[in-house]
Amino acid sequence: MTRCASPGVEAGMRFAAISDIHGNLPALEAVVADMAARGVSDVVNLGDCLSGPLWPAETAHFLIERNWPTIAGNHERQLLTQPIGEMGITDATTATEIDDRIRDWMTSLPVTLRYADDVLLCHGTPGSDHRYWLHRGRRGAMREASVDEIGAEAVDVALTLCGHTHLPRAVQLPDGRIVANPGSVGLPAYEDDLPTYHVVETGTPHARYLIAARGATGWEIELCAVEYDVERAARKAERADRPTWAHALRTGRVMRGQGGATVLTPG
């Protein structure tokens, strides 16, 4: 639990934030059920909703029906703007499974969104959908960004929510502002080679989200981890001939020794 002191804000607001679903519908359904059990009905979505070898179209229909406040991630942008021949395998596979209704929905999503007077939603950072914020990529691993690094890109709101790294973290800056990442609903580990090769791993297969509650003394953030039918998702990845995804889903770790095969191939 992390508290952000922001005197003078109205108490009582409470909502959940999800990010980086990547077409993992069973994980999303489990997260929604957990929210309901906790009495949370308001939800915001920080993007990267569909891209992957699982259930992109079904996940889109689930999200369209609920009409939660949602922003676009880098994978929405890539799916809408890149020729399929220039996409990585993850986006290219997804591009063949979505229809015009889904594309219209993705086109309607803003890049950032002011959810409340003191709450901003972004995918990477407020200025970029593909920059890491609370963690930084380095050779072979990720490190936690320093408070100074985080503060350099923060904006003047009490609470900023971001995604993209798939790693849950909440950080309070010295002036009381808070930046929080719910982690990934649908993919707990991946490799990438931009800007340099690095591995992202949570180390468990759980679906992740957060709950934000605004009290009399400011914001409180609860980072949540939810069990779900991981085998159903892993077997779907295997049927799509994506063993790296199956391993990541089961373990929260990247499959080693596979000749550099990536879980999330960059676009």
C-alpha positions in Angstrom: 0.0 0.0 0.0 1.4 3.4 -1.0 -0.1 6.7 0.2 0.1 10.0 -1.6 -0.5 13.1 0.5 -2.5 15.6 -1.4 -4.5 17.8 1.0 -7.6 19.4 -0.2 -8.8 16.8 -2.7 -12.3 15.4 -2.3 -12.3 12.1 -0.5 -14.3 9.0 -1.6 -13.3 8.2 -5.2 -12.3 4.6 -5.7 -11.5 2.8 -8.9 -9.4 0.0 -10.5 -6.8 0.3 -13.2 -5.8 -2.4 -15.6 -3.1 -2.5 -18.4 -1.4 -4.7 -20.9 -4.1 -7.4 -21.2 -2.6 -8.6 -24.5 -5.6 -10.6 -25.5 -5.6 -12.8 -22.4 -9.3 -13.1 -21.8 -9.3 -15.6 -18.9 -6.9 -13.4 -17.0 -9.1 -10.4 -17.6 -12.2 -12.2 -16.5 -10.5 -13.3 -13.3 -9.4 -9.7 -12.6 -13.0 -8.4 -13.2 -14.3 -11.0 -10.8 -11.8 -10.1 -8.2 -12.7 -6.4 -8.5 -16.4 -7.3 -8.1 -15.6 -9.3 -4.9 -13.8 -6.2 -3.6 -16.7 -3.9 -4.4 -15.0 -2.0 -7.2 -17.1 -1.2 -10.2 -15.2 1.7 -11.9 -12.3 0.7 -14.1 -9.8 2.4 -16.3 -7.7 0.7 -18.9 -4.2 1.8 -19.8 -3.8 0.1 -23.2 -2.0 -2.7 -25.0 -5.3 -4.6 -25.0 -5.2 -7.1 -27.8 -1.8 -7.9 -29.2 -0.8 -11.5 -28.8 -1.6 -15.1 -29.9 -4.5 -15.6 -27.4 -8.0 -14.1 -27.8 -7.6 -10.6 -29.4 -11.0 -10.3 -31.0 -12.9 -11.8 -28.0 -11.0 -9.5 -25.6 -11.9 -6.5 -27.8 -15.6 -7.4 -27.8 -15.4 -7.8 -24.0 -13.9 -4.3 -23.6 -16.2 -2.6 -26.1 -19.2 -3.9 -24.3 -18.1 -2.5 -21.0 -17.0 0.9 -22.4 -14.5 1.6 -19.7 -12.3 4.7 -20.0 -9.5 3.4 -22.1 -6.3 4.8 -23.7 -4.2 3.5 -26.6 -0.9 1.7 -25.9 2.0 1.4 -28.3 0.5 -1.9 -29.7 -2.8 -0.2 -30.6 -0.7 2.5 -32.5 1.4 -0.2 -34.2 -1.6 -2.2 -35.3 -3.3 0.9 -36.8 -0.3 2.5 -38.5 2.3 -0.1 -39.5 2.1 -2.3 -42.7 1.6 -5.9 -41.7 4.9 -6.8 -43.4 6.8 -4.5 -41.0 5.1 -5.7 -37.9 6.6 -8.1 -35.4 5.0 -11.5 -35.2 2.9 -10.6 -32.2 1.2 -7.6 -33.9 1.1 -9.3 -37.3 -0.8 -12.3 -35.9 -3.3 -10.0 -34.1 -3.8 -7.9 -37.2 -5.3 -10.8 -39.1 -7.9 -11.5 -36.4 -9.4 -8.1 -35.8 -12.2 -6.6 -37.9 -13.2 -3.0 -38.8 -15.4 -2.6 -35.7 -12.4 -3.4 -33.5 -10.1 -1.1 -35.6 -12.7 1.7 -35.3 -12.8 1.2 -31.5 -9.0 1.3 -31.3 -8.9 4.5 -33.5 -11.2 6.2 -31.0 -8.9 5.7 -28.0 -7.0 8.7 -26.8 -3.2 8.6 -26.1 -3.7 10.1 -22.6 -6.7 10.8 -20.6 -7.5 13.1 -17.6 -9.7 10.7 -15.7 -10.4 13.2 -12.8 -9.0 16.6 -12.0 -6.1 15.1 -10.2 -5.7 11.8 -12.1 -3.9 11.3 -15.5 -3.8 8.1 -17.5 -0.9 7.3 -19.9 0.6 4.1 -21.3 4.3 4.6 -21.1 5.0 8.2 -19.9 2.8 11.3 -20.4 4.9 12.1 -23.4 5.4 8.7 -25.0 3.6 5.4 -25.4 6.8 3.4 -25.7 9.1 4.8 -23.0 9.5 2.9 -19.7 8.9 5.0 -16.6 9.0 3.2 -13.2 11.5 0.7 -14.5 14.3 1.0 -17.0 15.6 -1.5 -19.5 19.2 -2.6 -19.2 21.3 -5.4 -20.7 19.5 -8.6 -19.8 17.3 -7.3 -17.0 15.2 -4.4 -15.7 16.0 -2.0 -12.8 13.7 0.2 -10.8 13.9 3.8 -11.9 15.1 6.3 -9.3 12.8 8.9 -7.8 14.7 11.6 -9.7 14.3 9.7 -13.0 10.6 9.3 -12.4 10.1 12.9 -11.3 11.7 14.2 -14.4 8.8 13.0 -16.5 6.0 13.5 -14.0 3.2 16.0 -14.6 1.4 18.3 -12.1 -1.3 16.0 -11.0 -1.6 14.1 -7.7 -1.9 10.6 -9.4 -0.5 9.5 -12.7 -1.2 5.9 -13.8 1.0 4.2 -16.4 1.5 0.7 -17.9 3.8 -0.7 -20.6 6.5 -2.3 -18.4 4.2 -5.1 -17.2 5.8 -4.6 -13.7 3.7 -3.4 -10.8 5.1 -0.5 -8.8 3.8 2.6 -7.0 6.2 5.5 -6.2 5.5 8.6 -4.1 7.6 11.6 -5.2 9.0 14.0 -2.5 6.3 16.6 -3.2 3.5 13.9 -2.6 2.6 13.2 -6.2 2.3 9.5 -6.9 3.0 7.5 -10.1 1.8 3.9 -10.2 1.8 1.0 -12.6 -0.7 -1.8 -12.1 1.4 -4.4 -13.9 0.1 -6.6 -16.7 -3.3 -8.4 -16.7 -2.2 -10.8 -19.4 1.5 -11.3 -19.8 3.9 -11.6 -16.8 7.2 -11.9 -18.7 8.7 -11.0 -22.1 11.9 -10.1 -23.9 12.6 -7.0 -26.0 15.5 -5.7 -27.9 14.6 -2.0 -27.8 16.5 0.2 -26.9 18.8 -2.7 -26.0 18.1 -6.3 -25.2 16.4 -6.8 -21.8 14.2 -9.2 -20.0 11.0 -8.3 -18.1 9.8 -10.8 -15.5 7.4 -10.7 -12.6 8.3 -14.3 -11.5 4.8 -15.5 -11.0 1.9 -16.2 -13.4 -0.6 -13.9 -11.7 -2.8 -11.4 -13.4 -2.1 -7.9 -12.0 -4.1 -4.7 -11.5 -4.4 -1.9 -8.9 -7.0 -0.2 -6.9 -6.8 3.5 -6.2 -8.8 5.1 -3.4 -8.8 8.8 -2.5 -9.1 9.4 1.2 -9.0 12.5 3.4 -5.2 12.5 3.3 -4.7 11.7 -0.4 -4.4 8.7 -2.6 -3.9 5.1 -1.5 -2.7 2.5 -4.0 -3.2 -1.3 -3.6 -1.4 -3.5 -6.0 -3.4 -6.7 -6.6 -2.3 -10.2 -7.9 -5.0 -12.6 -9.1 -4.9 -16.3 -9.8 -6.6 -17.6 -13.0 -6.7 -20.5 -15.3 -3.2 -20.1 -16.6 -3.2 -23.5 -18.3 -6.0 -22.5 -20.6 -4.0 -19.5 -21.8 -0.8 -21.4 -22.1 -2.3 -24.1 -24.1 -3.8 -21.5 -26.4 -0.4 -20.1 -27.0 1.0 -23.5 -27.7 -1.7 -24.2 -30.3 -0.6 -20.9 -31.9 3.0 -22.2 -32.0 4.2 -19.6 -29.5 6.1 -21.7 -26.8 7.8 -18.6 -25.4 4.3 -17.1 -24.5 3.2 -20.4 -23.0 6.3 -20.5 -20.8 5.9 -16.9 -19.7 2.2 -17.4 -18.9 3.0 -20.5 -16.8 6.0 -19.2 -14.9 6.3 -15.4 -15.1 9.7 -16.0 -16.5 11.2 -15.8 -20.0 12.2 -19.1 -21.7 15.9 -19.3 -21.9 18.1 -20.8 -24.6 15.6 -20.4 -27.4 18.0 -18.7 -29.8 16.9 -15.2 -28.9 13.2 -15.8 -29.7 11.2 -13.0 -28.2 7.9 -13.1 -26.4 6.8 -9.6 -27.4 8.6 -9.0 -30.7 8.9 -5.2 -31.1 7.0 -3.6 -33.9 
